[in-house]
Amino acid sequence: MANPELEAAARRSAAALAAWKQQHLGERLDLIGANLQWANLQGADLSGANLHGAYLRGAYLTGANLQWANLHGANLQWA
């Protein structure tokens, strides 16, 4: 289950996600099953994030860093 605070930050914007990461240094991006439909994650650093089963349908991922991210079972339709 995704961290609710992290999921809310990711839904708001890439900048909100970056701010969350600054406040939680060293914590893994746990977004398992997160609903990020239509989220604007342009340029977001999602490297190493656990997005297993996440709903990223229509998410804006241009320039996002997904290196080493777990996207197993994620819905990336129209992303």
N, C-alpha and C positions, 0 to 999 in steps of 0.2 A: 504494500500500500504506500502510495506517495506521501511524502511529508506535506501536510496541508499548507503550511506557511510557504514552503518552497513552490508548491504548485500554484498558489495564488500569485506569487511574484512572477513566475514564468508566464502566467496568463496575462499579466499587466503589460510587460515589455521586456526586451533584452536588457535595458538599463536597470529595471527593478530586479531582474535575475542577477545581474552583476553586483548590485548593492547587497543582495542577500548573501552572495558568495563572499563578499568582503567582511560581512558580519559573522560569518560561519566558516572561517578559514579551516581548511583541512577536512571539512565534512564532505562526504560523497553526495553528488546530486542524485537523490533517490526520487525518481519520478515514475516509479512502477505504476502502470495503469492510470497515469494522470490524464485528465481531459484537457488537452491543449488545442482543441479544435479552433481553427482560425486565429491562433495566437500569432502575434508579430514577434518573431524571434530572429529577425534579421541581424546578422552579425553576432549572435549570442555565442558564448563559449559553453558548449554542452559537452566538451571533451570528457570522456570517462563517465558520462551520465548513465544511469540505469533507467532507460526508457522502455523497459520490457512491457509489452502490452499497452503502451501509451496510445492515446487517441490524438494523432497529429493531423487529422484530416483538414486540409486546406491551410495548414500552418505555413507562415511565411518564413522560410529557412535560408533565404539567400545569404551567403557569406557566413552562415553559422558553422562553428567548428564542432563536428560530430566525431572526431577522431577518438577511437576506442570506446565509443558509446555503444551500449547494448540496445539494439533496436529490434530484438527478437519479438515477433508478434505485434509490433507497432503498426498502427494504421497510418500509412503515409499517402493515402489517396488524395490527389490534388495538392499535395504539399510542394 
